[in-house]
């Protein structure tokens, strides 16, 4: 009996071990990672801006070099040794002011000789007139003496004019930009002496594409920024618009005029914005919200924390703002930062103060052109 009971106990122990092993396998199968539910993706962190009514300006932006429309090169009208310099570079002069003097001894002698000859001929003319009235000389003799007097008077005036040329005078008012001679130099006829620039009025010449011809007209306000004068902007206007388009370049000339205000100088590099249209209360959105994709413009609108891709129609682009002609409503929020990681329908988490509206800024010259809708 004892051996039989021992075998039965061993069989029951083996079955119990098997059952425990099966139960352990079942628990392990219940913890298989494959049976876990997938976790929801984390929201994409973005910044947004508001679609709102703001003023916007349409402008054409370009660069140009400032030029002085009133500029004169002073040259010698006679020859001689330079005896006296009365001005230096940087001096402001008025039209007619004497700038320098040449040696005038020869010219003075020429004037004296011409004047003496004139007085002699005038005396002969008076005697001939008396004789002619008494019919003692022929009419042709008297007319010849009168002609000689007129000829000598012209020669005397020419000598006086030549003497006046020894005083170098300013043809226009302005600033002495350069001096090309020194005291003691022998000055030849037509030698350059000074360059005078009237820097009170400056101009910038723009070569504008022909597609902008309808937007350019005289009197349109112009904003100028110069790197040499940081922190300041200058207001001018379009002075002239060429009616002819250059066939080679496809551009036409637009001349903008500015007051120098003692800050702008000829030759300065400037960035110009021709503001040809200003609109108030226009539906706009931040320029950074536009997706960098070819084809139809689009933005990501945030609706209930979901990013929705929305196609929009745009108009003017001015600085940081874009005019919206359709596709989105005022008051909506559009993604301005974080667009690269976004997909249509993605959950987003907005950071920053979205209630603050970005201000409408005057377009900085060089920020880009104007796009039509």
Backbone torsions as a table, in degrees:
resi	resn	phi	psi	omega
1	UNK	NA	-36.3	-175.5
2	UNK	-65.4	-46.6	178.5
3	UNK	-60.2	-37.0	-178.9
4	UNK	-66.5	-43.5	179.9
5	UNK	-62.7	-39.0	-180.0
6	UNK	-63.9	-41.2	178.9
7	UNK	-66.0	-38.3	-179.9
8	UNK	-64.6	-40.2	-179.6
9	UNK	-64.2	-40.5	179.6
10	UNK	-65.4	-36.9	179.1
11	UNK	-66.5	-42.3	179.2
12	UNK	-64.6	-38.0	178.5
13	UNK	-63.6	-39.8	179.5
14	UNK	-65.4	-40.0	179.0
15	UNK	-65.7	-39.6	179.5
16	UNK	-64.3	-40.3	177.9
17	UNK	-62.6	-39.9	179.2
18	UNK	-64.0	-42.3	179.9
19	UNK	-63.7	-42.4	178.2
20	UNK	-62.8	-38.8	178.9
21	UNK	-65.2	-42.2	177.8
22	UNK	-63.0	-39.1	179.0
23	UNK	-65.2	-39.5	178.4
24	UNK	-65.0	-39.1	177.2
25	UNK	-63.4	-38.6	179.1
26	UNK	-64.1	-40.0	179.1
27	UNK	-66.0	-41.2	178.7
28	UNK	-64.3	-38.0	178.1
29	UNK	-65.1	-34.0	179.5
30	UNK	-68.5	-21.3	179.5
31	UNK	-98.0	15.7	180.0
32	UNK	-64.3	127.2	-179.7
33	UNK	-57.4	-25.2	179.9
34	UNK	-65.1	-24.0	-178.4
35	UNK	-84.3	-4.0	179.8
36	UNK	-75.2	148.8	176.2
37	UNK	-78.1	140.1	179.3
38	UNK	-65.0	138.9	178.7
39	UNK	-78.2	150.0	178.8
40	UNK	-69.8	140.2	-180.0
41	UNK	-64.2	149.1	179.5
42	UNK	-69.7	144.0	179.5
43	UNK	-66.7	150.5	179.5
44	UNK	-85.8	129.7	180.0
45	UNK	-80.9	125.8	-177.0
46	UNK	-137.4	164.8	168.2
47	UNK	-115.5	149.2	-175.6
48	UNK	-129.2	163.0	172.6
49	UNK	-133.3	161.6	-173.8
50	UNK	-93.8	146.2	168.0
51	UNK	-89.7	117.8	-172.1
52	UNK	-150.6	167.6	176.2
53	UNK	-84.3	124.1	179.6
54	UNK	-144.9	159.4	171.7
55	UNK	-74.4	147.9	-179.7
56	UNK	-144.1	148.8	-179.4
57	UNK	-118.7	140.5	173.8
58	UNK	-100.0	131.2	-176.4
59	UNK	-145.5	156.2	170.9
60	UNK	-108.6	127.0	-174.5
61	UNK	-111.0	138.6	-179.4
62	UNK	-157.9	175.4	175.7
63	UNK	-121.0	153.1	-179.6
64	UNK	-159.8	166.2	174.7
65	UNK	-104.9	131.9	-178.7
66	UNK	-69.9	139.3	-179.9
67	UNK	-129.3	151.4	175.1
68	UNK	-97.2	116.2	-178.7
69	UNK	-67.3	-28.9	178.9
70	UNK	-103.5	103.6	-178.3
71	UNK	-145.0	138.2	-177.0
72	UNK	-137.9	140.9	173.0
73	UNK	-101.0	121.0	-178.2
74	UNK	-89.9	120.7	-178.9
75	UNK	-119.9	159.3	179.2
76	UNK	-76.9	131.7	177.9
77	UNK	-96.7	-3.1	174.9
78	UNK	-150.2	171.5	-179.3
79	UNK	-102.5	157.5	179.0
80	UNK	157.8	171.2	179.4
81	UNK	-85.1	133.8	178.9
82	UNK	-75.2	117.3	-176.9
83	UNK	-99.1	-28.9	-171.4
84	UNK	-149.1	132.0	172.8
85	UNK	-109.5	126.2	-175.4
86	UNK	-106.9	-10.0	-179.4
87	UNK	-137.4	162.4	176.3
88	UNK	-131.8	171.6	179.1
89	UNK	-60.6	135.9	-179.0
90	UNK	96.1	-14.8	179.4
91	UNK	-74.1	141.3	175.0
92	UNK	-90.6	131.7	-176.7
93	UNK	-126.8	161.2	177.9
94	UNK	-111.1	155.8	178.1
95	UNK	-59.5	131.2	-178.5
96	UNK	90.9	-8.5	-179.7
97	UNK	-71.9	139.1	179.3
98	UNK	-75.3	128.1	-177.7
99	UNK	-101.3	-34.9	-177.8
100	UNK	-159.4	164.5	178.2
101	UNK	-132.2	138.8	176.4
102	UNK	-100.6	165.0	173.6
103	UNK	-62.2	123.0	-172.9
104	UNK	-116.0	12.6	-176.3
105	UNK	-61.1	-45.7	-178.9
106	UNK	-62.1	-43.9	-178.8
107	UNK	-65.0	-35.9	177.5
108	UNK	-64.9	-40.8	177.9
109	UNK	-64.5	-39.5	177.7
110	UNK	-62.3	-38.3	178.6
111	UNK	-65.8	-43.7	-179.5
112	UNK	-63.8	-41.6	179.8
113	UNK	-65.3	-44.9	179.9
114	UNK	-64.6	-37.5	180.0
115	UNK	-67.9	-40.3	179.1
116	UNK	-63.7	-43.6	178.0
117	UNK	-63.6	-37.3	178.5
118	UNK	-64.8	-43.5	179.6
119	UNK	-62.5	-39.5	177.8
120	UNK	-61.1	-47.6	-178.5
121	UNK	-67.2	-35.7	178.4
122	UNK	-64.6	-36.5	176.6
123	UNK	-65.9	-43.0	177.0
124	UNK	-62.7	-38.1	178.9
125	UNK	-62.8	-38.9	179.5
126	UNK	-65.7	-42.1	177.7
127	UNK	-65.3	-41.1	-179.9
128	UNK	-66.8	-33.4	178.8
129	UNK	-64.3	-42.3	178.2
130	UNK	-63.2	-43.7	178.8
131	UNK	-64.9	-38.4	-179.5
132	UNK	-66.0	-39.3	179.3
133	UNK	-67.4	-27.9	177.4
134	UNK	-90.7	2.9	177.7
135	UNK	61.2	38.5	178.2
136	UNK	-97.7	-14.7	174.8
137	UNK	-129.8	158.5	-178.8
138	UNK	-75.0	159.2	-178.1
139	UNK	-66.2	-36.3	-178.3
140	UNK	-66.8	-32.3	177.2
141	UNK	-66.2	-43.6	179.4
142	UNK	-65.1	-41.0	179.6
143	UNK	-65.4	-33.8	178.6
144	UNK	-65.5	-41.0	179.8
145	UNK	-66.3	-38.8	177.1
146	UNK	-62.5	-40.3	178.5
147	UNK	-64.7	-40.4	179.2
148	UNK	-62.7	-37.5	178.4
149	UNK	-64.3	-46.5	179.8
150	UNK	-62.3	-39.2	179.1
151	UNK	-64.4	-43.0	-179.4
152	UNK	-69.9	-32.5	176.7
153	UNK	-63.9	-38.8	176.8
154	UNK	-64.6	-39.3	178.6
155	UNK	-65.3	-39.5	178.0
156	UNK	-63.3	-44.3	177.4
157	UNK	-62.7	-37.3	178.0
158	UNK	-65.1	-39.7	178.1
159	UNK	-65.9	-39.5	177.0
160	UNK	-64.6	-39.4	178.3
161	UNK	-64.4	-41.1	178.8
162	UNK	-63.1	-35.6	177.1
163	UNK	-66.8	-39.1	179.9
164	UNK	-65.1	-26.2	180.0
165	UNK	-69.0	-16.0	177.8
166	UNK	-73.3	-13.6	171.4
167	UNK	-99.7	111.6	-177.8
168	UNK	-81.1	119.6	-176.7
169	UNK	-115.7	157.8	-179.3
170	UNK	-80.7	126.4	178.3
171	UNK	-75.7	-25.2	180.0
172	UNK	-137.8	165.4	173.0
173	UNK	-85.7	144.1	180.0
174	UNK	166.1	-153.1	-177.9
175	UNK	-117.8	138.7	175.4
176	UNK	-69.2	110.3	-177.9
177	UNK	-85.9	-33.0	180.0
178	UNK	-155.3	151.2	175.5
179	UNK	-125.4	128.2	-172.2
180	UNK	-108.1	1.1	-174.9
181	UNK	-133.1	167.0	177.4
182	UNK	-129.7	161.3	176.5
183	UNK	-62.4	133.5	-179.3
184	UNK	98.0	-13.2	178.4
185	UNK	-68.2	143.4	172.2
186	UNK	-83.6	114.4	-174.9
187	UNK	-94.0	128.0	176.8
188	UNK	-96.6	162.1	178.3
189	UNK	-58.2	133.2	178.9
190	UNK	69.7	17.1	175.0
191	UNK	-73.5	135.6	177.7
192	UNK	-70.6	135.0	-177.9
193	UNK	-115.0	-52.3	-176.6
194	UNK	-137.8	161.0	168.9
195	UNK	-126.9	124.2	-177.7
196	UNK	-111.2	133.0	-179.6
197	UNK	-124.7	128.8	173.1
198	UNK	-91.4	99.9	-174.4
199	UNK	-91.8	9.1	178.7
200	UNK	-71.5	-33.4	177.3
201	UNK	-119.4	127.9	179.2
202	UNK	-122.9	155.0	179.9
203	UNK	-130.4	151.3	173.8
204	UNK	-127.0	126.3	-178.3
205	UNK	-98.9	120.8	-179.9
206	UNK	-109.1	136.4	172.5
207	UNK	-99.9	100.0	-169.8
208	UNK	-97.7	136.8	177.1
209	UNK	-60.2	148.4	-174.4
210	UNK	-63.0	-21.2	179.0
211	UNK	-66.6	-18.0	179.7
212	UNK	-94.5	8.0	-174.5
213	UNK	-59.8	-38.2	-177.7
214	UNK	-72.2	-17.2	-176.7
215	UNK	-93.8	-14.2	-175.4
216	UNK	-98.1	130.4	177.0
217	UNK	-155.5	155.7	-179.1
218	UNK	-63.9	139.8	179.3
219	UNK	95.8	-9.3	179.5
220	UNK	-68.0	133.8	-178.5
221	UNK	-67.2	148.3	-177.5
222	UNK	-134.0	137.0	176.5
223	UNK	-109.4	136.0	-178.5
224	UNK	-123.1	135.3	171.6
225	UNK	-123.4	133.8	179.1
226	UNK	-122.6	131.1	179.1
227	UNK	-62.1	-28.4	-179.4
228	UNK	-74.6	-15.0	178.3
229	UNK	-125.7	74.6	-175.6
230	UNK	-67.3	147.6	175.6
231	UNK	81.7	2.4	179.9
232	UNK	-127.6	145.5	173.6
233	UNK	-122.3	149.6	-176.8
234	UNK	-122.9	137.5	-177.7
235	UNK	-105.4	130.3	174.9
236	UNK	-136.0	-158.1	178.2
237	UNK	-152.0	161.8	176.2
238	UNK	-73.0	121.1	-178.0
239	UNK	-89.4	-42.4	-176.4
240	UNK	-145.7	145.9	175.4
241	UNK	-127.6	122.1	179.0
242	UNK	-69.6	133.2	178.7
243	UNK	-82.8	0.5	-174.8
244	UNK	-113.8	132.5	175.9
245	UNK	-96.0	128.8	178.1
246	UNK	-69.2	121.4	-175.8
247	UNK	-67.2	-29.1	-178.3
248	UNK	-73.3	-44.3	-176.6
249	UNK	-99.9	-15.5	-177.3
250	UNK	70.6	26.1	-179.0
251	UNK	-125.8	164.8	173.8
252	UNK	-132.9	157.2	-174.4
253	UNK	-87.1	132.7	172.4
254	UNK	-124.9	125.1	-178.5
255	UNK	-107.4	120.5	176.9
256	UNK	-104.0	137.3	-177.4
257	UNK	-112.1	142.7	-178.5
258	UNK	-138.4	151.5	167.3
259	UNK	-84.5	131.6	-174.4
260	UNK	-68.4	-35.3	-179.9
261	UNK	55.8	31.1	178.1
262	UNK	59.4	11.0	178.8
263	UNK	-113.4	-41.7	179.0
264	UNK	-82.9	143.0	-179.4
265	UNK	-129.0	149.1	174.7
266	UNK	-59.0	140.0	-179.7
267	UNK	94.0	-10.6	178.9
268	UNK	-67.6	145.0	174.0
269	UNK	-83.8	131.9	-174.8
270	UNK	-134.7	150.8	172.9
271	UNK	-107.8	125.8	-169.7
272	UNK	-114.7	137.8	172.7
273	UNK	-126.4	115.1	176.6
274	UNK	-91.1	107.3	-175.2
275	UNK	-90.2	94.2	-173.3
276	UNK	-95.1	-3.5	177.3
277	UNK	-156.1	137.3	177.6
278	UNK	-129.8	128.3	-178.6
279	UNK	-126.2	136.1	178.1
280	UNK	-100.2	149.0	175.8
281	UNK	52.6	55.9	177.3
282	UNK	-103.9	138.2	177.8
283	UNK	-68.1	120.2	-175.5
284	UNK	-134.1	163.1	171.6
285	UNK	-140.9	160.6	180.0
286	UNK	-61.6	138.5	-178.3
287	UNK	-62.4	-29.9	-178.8
288	UNK	-70.7	-9.6	179.7
289	UNK	-80.0	-18.4	-178.9
290	UNK	-67.2	136.6	178.4
291	UNK	-76.8	137.8	-179.6
292	UNK	-82.3	71.0	-179.6
293	UNK	-134.1	149.3	177.2
294	UNK	-75.7	156.5	178.6
295	UNK	96.4	-145.0	-174.5
296	UNK	-69.4	132.2	177.8
297	UNK	-61.9	146.1	-178.9
298	UNK	-151.1	160.5	176.9
299	UNK	-139.2	165.9	170.8
300	UNK	-100.2	114.1	175.6
301	UNK	-92.8	136.7	179.7
302	UNK	-95.3	113.5	-178.9
303	UNK	-128.8	112.4	-177.7
304	UNK	57.2	43.8	179.1
305	UNK	62.7	21.6	176.1
306	UNK	-118.3	131.4	178.0
307	UNK	-83.6	120.6	-179.6
308	UNK	-118.0	123.6	179.0
309	UNK	-74.3	126.3	-175.6
310	UNK	-127.6	127.4	174.7
311	UNK	-79.4	136.0	-178.7
312	UNK	-128.4	157.9	172.4
313	UNK	-107.5	127.7	-174.6
314	UNK	-109.6	156.9	176.3
315	UNK	-119.7	-118.3	-179.0
316	UNK	-68.1	145.6	169.8
317	UNK	-115.9	123.0	-175.7
318	UNK	-138.2	105.9	178.9
319	UNK	62.0	-116.4	-176.8
320	UNK	-93.5	0.8	-173.9
321	UNK	-116.8	153.3	176.0
322	UNK	-130.3	131.1	176.3
323	UNK	-73.8	135.6	-179.8
324	UNK	-108.3	123.4	179.7
325	UNK	-99.3	-12.1	179.7
326	UNK	171.0	160.8	176.8
327	UNK	108.1	-18.1	-177.9
328	UNK	-152.5	155.0	-174.1
329	UNK	-106.6	159.4	176.6
330	UNK	-64.6	143.3	179.7
331	UNK	94.6	-16.0	179.4
332	UNK	-74.4	156.9	177.8
333	UNK	-105.2	134.8	179.2
334	UNK	-121.8	147.9	-176.7
335	UNK	-74.8	126.5	177.8
336	UNK	-108.2	-25.7	178.9
337	UNK	-138.2	138.3	-177.2
338	UNK	98.9	13.4	-176.4
339	UNK	-68.9	-27.5	-174.0
340	UNK	-63.5	-38.5	-177.4
341	UNK	-86.0	2.0	-175.0
342	UNK	-89.8	150.9	169.1
343	UNK	-132.8	155.4	-179.9
344	UNK	-59.5	125.2	179.9
345	UNK	92.2	1.8	-178.9
346	UNK	-73.6	147.5	175.0
347	UNK	-79.5	137.8	-176.2
348	UNK	-125.9	156.2	171.4
349	UNK	-121.3	116.0	-175.1
350	UNK	-86.6	130.4	175.3
351	UNK	-117.7	162.7	-179.7
352	UNK	89.1	173.3	-178.7
353	UNK	-90.0	94.0	-177.8
354	UNK	-75.3	-14.0	-179.6
355	UNK	-78.1	-19.3	-179.2
356	UNK	-76.5	128.7	-177.3
357	UNK	-90.6	131.2	178.0
358	UNK	-67.4	136.7	-176.8
359	UNK	-70.9	153.0	174.3
360	UNK	-81.9	122.0	-174.4
361	UNK	-107.7	150.3	170.2
362	UNK	-68.3	129.9	-175.1
363	UNK	-63.6	128.3	177.0
364	UNK	-73.9	129.5	177.9
365	UNK	-55.1	132.9	-178.1
366	UNK	95.9	-1.3	179.7
367	UNK	-76.1	-5.4	-178.1
368	UNK	126.3	170.5	-177.0
369	UNK	-85.5	-163.9	-179.8
370	UNK	-113.0	132.0	179.6
371	UNK	-104.8	139.3	177.0
372	UNK	-94.8	156.4	-178.9
373	UNK	-84.6	NA	NA
